Amino acid sequence: MKKIIILSISVLCAQGAIAQKQEQDSIKNVQLNQVVISGNKFAEKKKNIVQKIDVISQKEISQMNAQNMADVLTNTGQVFVQKSQQGGGSPVIRGFEASRIQLNVDGIRMNNAIYRAGHLQNIITVDQNALEQVEVLNGPASTIHGSDALGGVIVLKTKDAKFGKTKHLELTGANALVRYSSANHEKTGNIGIHLGMNKFASYTNITFSDFGDLIQGKNGVDSIMNLWKKRFVVERINNTDTMLANADPYKQVSTGYKQIDILQKFSFAPSKNIRHGINFQYSTSSNIPRYDRLTETAGGIAKNAEWYYGPQTRTLLAYKFDAVNLKGFFNDLTATLSHQYVNESRHNRGYKKTALNHRDEKINVMGYSVALRHKDNQNELTIGTDGQLNNLKSTAFKEDILSGVETNIDTRYPDGKNNMNLFGLFAQHTLKLDEGKVIVNDGLRFNYSALHSTLVDTSIQFQLPFSDLKQKNNSLTGNLGIAYMPSSDLRMTLNYSTGFRSPNFDDLTKVFESVTGQRLIVPNVNLKPEITQNFEAGIQYNDGKLELNAYGFYTLLKNVIVTDKFSFNGKDSTLYDGQLTAVYASQNKSKAFIYGGGISFIYRPLIHFSMSGSTNYTFGRYNSDTILIPLDHIPPVTGRLGIKYDHKKWYGEFYSIYNSKKRLIDYNPNGEDNIQYSTPIGTPSWFTVNFRVGVSVEKHTQIKLGIENILDKNYRYFASGMSAAGRNLVVAVRYNF
């Protein structure tokens, strides 16, 4: 009997070891053969792309259970995200933010001609519940993606419609979600329906979210807590603004908002080699309060009674044509024609003032992209062309809230015709040598851009010395990289890439009050394109049990555009809105540099069990009159640690996200680091402790529970104008079929 027991245990151990080995081999193969679409316009294995790419799968997005796309990126521990209001989130890649990274949805660049150099909220207009995959390209990626890809690209791939197997329309898939979060009383509902037949398919996805005012953490250093408490609110009593004590100073009043997102996709496949697609996306919100501006005071008196963004509306309508297995030299073809419409507005009124300022921007963007690919055993060659035509209408008026009288005021951008067009030709090549152990990536792009703006009324607020702004630019960029895989476990990479960004309306033509009464940003017609040159090296090891990634990079910037003191009409200050205000402008500084690196790992000692961690470091300076000054947008050291169990029936994860401190001497004094919202020591370091679990109650349904910021820490992300959520209970039910 004893021998039988020992034998049984030995057999079970052997089976476990075999299963463990099979699991590790499977994980390793999946990582090596993971398909991405960001490298060369076509689906490609990740191992064939030298550039560092972080991939967030649909499963990971589901398990994160995040409230918006900005929070998804934050949860990875690889991407830093800045926030000045709850209805926002501005990703940072290697010290580049906003208009210096490109957002791309379904192969279409979202960046338009008013993407600003400060902080952007556009990422939240893409519904994470509708996504199949997210790819983060680290480093310049202008060869394929064109202007703005100085620091990287975030590629967002929405779910495709699912075809059926018969000639009759049938339900081919469905998804649904209901979620509640305690820190802001979030209430989110989502439903998605796939309908398909053998040649036609449709996917409809709708999400509605209602976010209340966000409650910050209650534990922290008293001096910091007192700085960040929301101590007052402004209410209109008897037609007079009145400051009232906030009943709960931990509740960040004026952070709540609502949002709705709709995705509709149609696919038609007349044959197995041809596919037509229609893609419609719509996102809009309620008014979004600018929380940071509503906390500002002067002498203990509120500066603003109202400050909010109007509904942030984005629409996309695109047609896509794909052909595969073509006869001739080129095997595959993809082409896209798109139209995007974006409406943004800003509304502000000073405390105890009756003038409510309204500034509205409507931009229409036509775009196209055509690419052809040749593929054989050793070579992949992609050639193509793309373009984007921007048309902007900028309007503004001042409304007296008592009398209703409206008066024209200065617009954010020129009030006449505004056009900016970009066109590019590109080629990207992949060479596979030594049975795929050596991969070479090389590419080249030529880009042309033209901007033309006109001013109708140059006399509002102050006299502008010009009425017509024109600029034309040419850029040549490329990349060359090599990956060497001496074994199936080890991969080493070296990569050189360049990027460019053509000055847009926000750089060239904006009149903008950056800090109330302190500085005014004015147009500068002499701007040149920004250029980056990036050198990086990486090493990846993956034996199925241990996955290790390390990288380092050094980026040189030429003609870097920074905000600095400026002379306007021969003076360093001007009268603006009744106040003598210092003049600033976007300017090309001679040079700048950013360097950094990071390391991440996943360790799988047992089946379904893993430990993971990551940390990233960035340092940047620009040269101003031989003095090195900190670049803005450079985040502190960031990272993540986690322990996870992931099984078919359930998963659970205990994890921590952390940021190191950011000292005041490392802030850009004239940039977008929001130094006014920091503390006397800068941004303090912080970490959160979090837990989440999901359980399958039947084949297609999961109940999810999470507790975020268990220690109820009070903290802020660097350059952010609001505190993050305190202890947050998240409950959700998901259905996937």
N, C-alpha and C positions, 0 to 999 in steps of 0.2 A: 504493500500500500504506500509505504514511504517513498519507494522508488517511483511509483506512478505519479505521486504528488510532485516530486522533484522534476520528473520528466515533463509533466504538464506545465509547471512554472517555466521550465527551460523553453518549451515550445511557445508559450505566450510571450516570453521575453524576446525570442527570436522573431516572432511575428511582429512584435512592437518595433523591434530594430529595423526590420524590413520595411514596415509601414513608414517609420520615421525617415529612412533613407529615400523611399519613393516620394514622400512629401517634400523633402529637401530638394531632390532632383527636379521635381515638378515646379517648385517655386523658382529655382534657378533658371529653368527654361522659360518660364513665363516672363521673368525679368528681362532676359536676353532678347526674347522675341516680342516684347510688348510693342504694340502698334501705336504710332503717333502720326499726326497729320501736319505738324507744324514745320517740319524740316524742309520740305520742297513742294508743297501744294498737293501732294498725293500721299496716300497711306504708305507708311514706311516703318520698318522695324527700328526701334530705339537704338539698338546697337550699331546701326549704320549711320548715326548722326553724331558727329564729334561734339557739338555744342552741348553744354550741360542743360538737361531738361528734367524738370520735376513734374511728375504726372499724378493727378488726383482723379481716382476712378469714381464711377457712379456709386459703387458700394461704399467707398470712403466718405463721399458727400452725404449719403444717407445716414451713415453711422454718426457723423459729426452733428447732425440735427441742428445746424446753424440757422440763424434768423435771416441772413442775407449772404450774398456772394462775398462781401468784404470779410465777414466773419469766417467763411470757409477758408479763405486764404490765411487769416490769422491763425486758425486752428492747425495749420500744417507745421508751424514753427519755422518755416522757410521764408515766408514773405512778411515783412513788416507792414502794418496798415495804420495810417494816421486818421483821427476823427476829430472834427470840430462840432459835429452835431450827430444825433443818433441816426438820422436819415442820410448817412454818408459813409465814407470809407475810401481812403486814398492809398492804394498799394505802392510800396517802394521796393524796387529791385536793384540791389547793389548801389544804393545811394542815388538812384534815379527815380523820379516820381512824376505823376501827372502827365504833361505833354511830352516827357522824355522817355516814357515807356509807351508801347502800343497795346491797346485793347483790340482784340480781334474775335468776332463772333461768326462762326460758320464760314470762315475764310474771308470775311468782309471786315475791313478796318473800321472800328468805331470812331477813332480819332478824327475830329473835324477841325476846322480852322479857328475855333474859339476854345479849344482845349488849352487851359491856362497852365502856367508854370508853378502855380501855388499848389492847392489841394483840390482833387476832383472827386465827385460823387457818382460818376457815370457807371462804375462797376456794379452798383446795386440795381441798375435798371435791367440787368440780366438775371432771370429767375434760376436759382440753383436747383430748384425742383424739376426743371426741364432739361437739365444737363446730362449728357452721357459721359463727358470727360473734360478735364481742365488740364492744360499744359502750360507750364511756366518756363519760357526760354530765358536763360540767364546770360546776360552779355549782349553786345550789339547783334542785331539780326536784320540789318537793312537790305541785305542782298535779296532776300525773298519778300520782306515785309515793307521795305521802303522807309519813308520819313518817319521820324519819332521813335524808331526802335534803337535809341541810344543805349539804354540799359537793359532792355529785354522786351519780351512780348508775352502777354497773357492770352492764350488761345482758348476760347470757350466753344465747346462743341455740343450743340443741342441734340436731343434724341431724334432719331430718324423714325418715320412712319414704318410700321411693320406690315409687310405683304401677307396675304393669305395664300392658301393652296388651291382654291377653287375659283370658278368664275362668278361666285356669289359673294356679296359683301358680308363680312362677318366680323365679330369682335376678335381682334388679334392680340389685345393687351390692354391693361388698365393700371393706373396708379392713383392713389388717394392719400391724403394726409390731413390730420387735424393735430394742432400743437398749441400748448399753453406754456408760457414762461412767466414766473412770478416777479422777476426784477422789474419788468415793464408791463406786466399784464398783457403780454403778447397773445393774440388770438389769430392763428393762421389756418386757413383751409386751402387745400389743393386737390384738384381732380384732373386726371389725364385719361384720354380715351384713344385707343388705336383701333381703326377700322380698315379692313383690307380685303382684297381679292388677289388673284394671281398677277395682275398687271397694274393694279391701282391700290394706293394706300393713303390713309389720312391719319394725322395725329393732332389732337387738340389738347392743350394744357392750359389751365387757368389757376392762378393763385391769388388769394386775397389775404392781406395782413393788416392787422390793427395793432399798433405799438403805442402803449401809454408812456407817460413820463418815466424816465429811467431812474431807479434808486441806486445810489452809489454805496460802496462798502462803508462799514461803520468802524473798522479797526485800522489804526494807523497812527503815525506820529502826530501829536496834537497840533503842533504848529502848522503842519501841512494840511491836516484835516480842516483847520479853521480857514485856511486860504481857499479851499475847494468847496466848502459848504455853500449851498444856495440859500442865502440868508433873507433874500427879499424877492418879491414879485411886484410887478407894476400892473395896476388895475385902473380902469377909467371910471372915476366916480364924479358924478355931476359935471360931466364934460371936462374933467381935469385929471391929469395923470397923478396917481398917488402910489407911493412906495409903501407896501405892506410887508410885515414880517411873514416869512414862509413858515407855515405851520410845521413842516417837516424839512429841516435844512439839508437832510440827506437825499431828499427827493429833488431831482433836477427838473424843476418845473419848466415847461416849454421845450421839451425834447420829443414829445409824442407826434406821431404822424400815421397816415394810412397809405397803402400802396396796392395796386392791382397789376398783374402781369398776365399777358395772353400770348400763347404761341400756337400758330396754326401752320402745319406743313402738309403738303400734298406731294405724292410721288407717283410718276407714271413711267412704267418700264415696258415699252412695246416689244422689246427683245431682251435677251440676257446680257447684251453688250451695251445697251442704250438706256439712259435714265434721264427723265426730266423732273425737276423739282420746283415747287413754289414754297417760299418761306415768308411767313408774315409774323412779325413780332410787334407787340404793343405794350408799353409800360407807362404808367402814370401814377402820380402820388397826390396826396393832399398838400397843402402848404407845409413846408418843413422849417420850423423855427431854427434860426442861427443861434444856438445856445450860448456860444462863447461871447458873442456881441451883447447878449442880453444879461451878461454877468458883469460887464464893465461899469466902473464907477469913477467919478472925479470928485474928490473932496467928500466922499461918502454919498454922493448923489448919482443915481443911475444916468448913464449916458444915452441909452436908447429905451424908448417905450415900446417900439416894434422893430423887429429885424427878422425877416423870414424869406426863404426861397419860395417862389410860386411853384405850382405843380411841375415836377420834372417829367416831361413827356418825351418819349422816344418811340418812333415807329420805324420799322424796317420792312420793305417789300423787296424780295429778291427772286430772280429766276436763275436756276442752275442747270447746266447741261453736262452730263458725264458720258464718255464713250470709252470703252476698254477693249483690249485685244484687237486693235485696228491693224489693218494690213499696211505694210510699208515700214519706213524707218521708225516712225513714232507709234508707240503701242497704245498710249492713253491720252485722252484729252479732257480737260475740264474748263468750263467757262461760266462766268457769273455776271449778271447785270443786276444792279441794285439801286434802290432809292431809300435814303434815310431822311427823316424829319426830326429835328430836336427843337424843343421849346424850353428855354430857361428864363427865369426872371428873378429879380432881387427887389425887395421892398423894405424900406427903413424909414423910421421917424424918430427924431430926437425926443428926449424926455421933456414933457410939458411944451412941446412944439406941436403945431397943428398941421404942418406940412408933411404929408406922407409921400416919399419919393418912390416912383415905380420905374424900373428899367427892365426892358424886355428884349430878348434875343430869339429870333426865329431863323434857323439855318436849314436849308435844303441841300442834300448831298447826293449827287449822282456818282455811281462808281461802276467800274467794270474790271474784270480780270480774265485773262485767257492764258492757259498753260498747256504745254505738250510734253510728254515724257517718252523717252526711249529707254528701254531696259533690256539688258542681256546678262550673261553670267558674271561679267566683270564690271560693267558700266551702267550707270543710270544718269541720264542727262535730261534736265528739265529746262525748258526755255519758255519765256512768256512776256506778257506786257500787262500793265495795270494802270488805272487812272482814277482820279477823284476830282470832281468839280463841286466847289463849295459856293453857295450863294447865301449871303447873310443880310438880314434886315434888323437893324438895331433902333429901338424907339425908347423914349423916356418922357415922363411928365411928372409934375408935382401936383398933388391933390390936397386941397384944404379940407380936412375932415369935418370942419364945422360948416363951412359955406358950400362945399362941393365944387368950388372953382378949381379948374385945371390950368396949369401953366407949363410951358415947355421948359425942360432942363437939359443939361448936357447928357448925351447918350454915352453908354459904356464904350461903344465902338463908333466909328464914323457913321453919321446919320444918312449918308447917301447910298450909292451902289457899292457893294462889297463882294468881290469875287476872288477866290483863290483856287488855282487848279494845279494838280500834280500829275505827272506822267512818268512812267518808268519802263525800262527794258531790262530783263534779267536772265541770267543763266546760272544754274546750279548743277554741279557734277559730283557724282560719287563713284569712286574707283575701289574695287575689291580685289585684293592681292593675297597670295599665299593661302588659298582656300578660305578666304574671309577672315584671316587672322590680322590682316592689315587693311584698314579702311582710310581712304583719303577723301576729304570733302574740299571742294574748291568752287568758288562762284564769283560773279561780277555783276554789278548793276549800274546803269546810268539813269539818273533821275533829273527831271526838269520841273521847276515850279515857277508860277507867276502869280503875283498878288497885285490887286488894284482896288483902292478905296477912295471914295470921294466924301468930302464934308460939305454939307449944304449951309449950315449955320455955324460959323466959326467964332461967334461972339458971345455965346452963352457962357457964363461964369468968368471967362477970361478970353482974351484974344489969341487965337492960334495963328501962327505965322504961315500956314499952308492950308490948302484945300484939296490937294490931290496927292495921294501916296501910291507909288508904284515900286515894284521890285521883281526882278527875275533872277533865278539862281539855277546853276547846274551842279550836280554832285556825282562823283564816281566812288563807289564803295565796293568792297569785296571781302572774301574770307578764304582762309586756307588752314586746314586742320588735318591731323592724323590721329587715328586710334590704332593701338597695337594690342592684340589679344594673344599672348604667348600660350595661354591655356584657357579652358572654358571657365576658370575661376577668376582670372585676372584681366583687367582692361586698363590701359594707360592712354591718356589723351594729351595732345598739345594743340592749341588753337589760336589763330590770329584772326581777328575780325574787325571791321570798321562799321561805323554807323553815322547817320547824319540826321539833322532835323532842320527843315526850312522854317524860318520865322513866320509865324502866322499872325492873324489879326490881334490876338492877345499880346503878342510880343511887340508888334510894330505900331499898332494904332490905338492902344487902350489909353483912356483917361480914367484913372481909378484912385479913389481915396483908400489907401492901404490900411492906415491906422488913423482913426478919427482925429482930425485937427493936428496931426503930427507929420504926415508926409503924403504927398500927392505924386502918383506915378503918371508920367506924361509920355506921348509918342516919341519914338526915336527912329527916324527914317534911314539911319545908316547901319542897321543891323545886318549881319552876315549869318549864313547857316552855321550851326554848331556841328562839329566833327568829333568823333571818338575813334581812338585806336585801342584795341583791347588785346592783351596777351594773357593767356591762362593755361594752366596745367591741371590735370585731374588724374586720380587713380581710383578704381573701383574693384573691390574684391567681393565675390559672392560664391560660396560653396553650398548654398542652400540653407546652411545653418547660421552662418554669419555673413551679413551683407554690410560692407563698409565703403563709404564714399568720402573722399577728401578732395578739395580743390583750392586753388589760389589764383588770384587775378590781379592785373595792374592795368588801369585804364587811363589814357591820356586824353584830355579834352582840349580842343582848339576852338577859338572864338566862342568860348562858353558864355552864355547869356546869364548875367546876374543883375539883380536890382541894386543900384548904387546911386550916390548923390550925383546930381545933374544940374546943368545950367540951362535955364529956360528964358528966352528973350534977354539973355545976358545977366540974369539974376538967379540966385540959388534958392529963392523962395517966391511965392506968389500969393495973391489974395484969392482964396477959394472958399465959397460958401460963407463969406463974411469973416474968415479967419486967415491970418498970415500963415501959410503952410510951406514947409520945406519941400523942395522939388527933387524927385527921384525919377529914374528911367531905367528900362532894360538896356544893358550895354554888353558888348563883347569884351571880355577880359582876355588878356594875352594867352593864358593857358591855365589849366587846372589838372589835378590828378586825383584818382581814387584807387585805392588798393584794398585788398581784403582776402578773406578765405573762409572756409568752414569745413566742418566734418559732421557726418551723420552715420548712424549704424542701426541695424536691426539684427537682433540675436534671437534665434529660435531654438532653445534647448530641448523643447518638447513639442509634439504635435499640437497644433492649435494655440500654442502659447508663445508669446514674443515679448521682448524688451526692446525699446527703441529710444534714440536720442539724437539731437542735432544742436549745433551752435554755429553762429555766423557772425563775422566781424567785418566792419567797413570803416575806412578812414579816408577823408577827402579834404583837399585844400585848393584854393585858387590864388593866383598871384596878382596882387593889386599894388602897383607902384613898388615892386620888389619886396612887399610884405606878404607873407602867407596868411590868408584869412580862411577860416572854416567855411567849407561849402555847406549850403543848407540841404536839407533832406537826408543827411547822413544819420542813420539810426544808430542807437547804441548796440552793444552785443545782445543778440536775441537767441532764443533756443527753446527746446522742448524735450521733456523726458516722459516716457510712458511705459506701462506694463499692461499687456493685453491678452485676453483669452478670446479666441474667435472660433466658434463652432457653428454647424449648420442651424442648430436649434437656438443658440443664444451666444451673445458676446458680452464682454465686460472690459472696461478700460479704466485704469487709474493713471492720471497724467498731470503734468505740471508745465505751464508756459511761463517763461521768465524773460525779463529785460534787465540789463545792467543800468547803472546811472548814466546820465548825460550831463556833464559839467557845463556851467555857464560859459566858460572860456572856449568850449567846443561848439557853441551856437554861432550861427551866422548872424551878426548884429543887424544886418540890413536885409536879410532874406525872408524866407517863409517859415522859419522855425517857431514862430509864435512865442517868442521869449517872454512876452507880457503875461502869458498864462503859466509860466514855470514858477518855481519856488526860488528863494535866495540861493539855493545850492544847485539849481537846475532841475532836471527831472530825476527823482529818486529811483533807485533800483526797486524791483518788485518781482514777486512770483505768485502764481495761483496754484491751488490744489483742486483738482476736479475729478469727477467720477461719472461714468455713464454706462448703461447696460441696456441690452435689447433682448427680448424673448419672443420667439415665434409661438403664437397660440394656436395657429393652424397653418396650413401650407402657404398661404399668401399674406398672412397678417402678422405684423410685429407690434408689440408694445414697447416703447422706449422711455427710459427714465434717466435723467441726468441731474447732477448737482454741480453747478459751476461756482468757482470761487468759494469753496467750502469754508475757508477761514474768514470770509467776509472782509477781505482786504480792500482798503481804499487806495486806488492807484490810477495813474494816467499813462497812456502811451505818449512817448516823446512827440512834441509839437502839437499835441491834441489840446483842444479847448474845453474838454469835458472829461469827467471821471468815468471809468469803466463801470460795468455792472457789479453790484455787490453780490452776496450769496443769491444764487438763482436756481430755482427748481424748474426743470423742464420736463413736461410730460407730453408724449406724442403717440399716436397710433398711425402706422403706415400700412398701406395695402399695395401690393405689387403682383400683377398677373402678366 
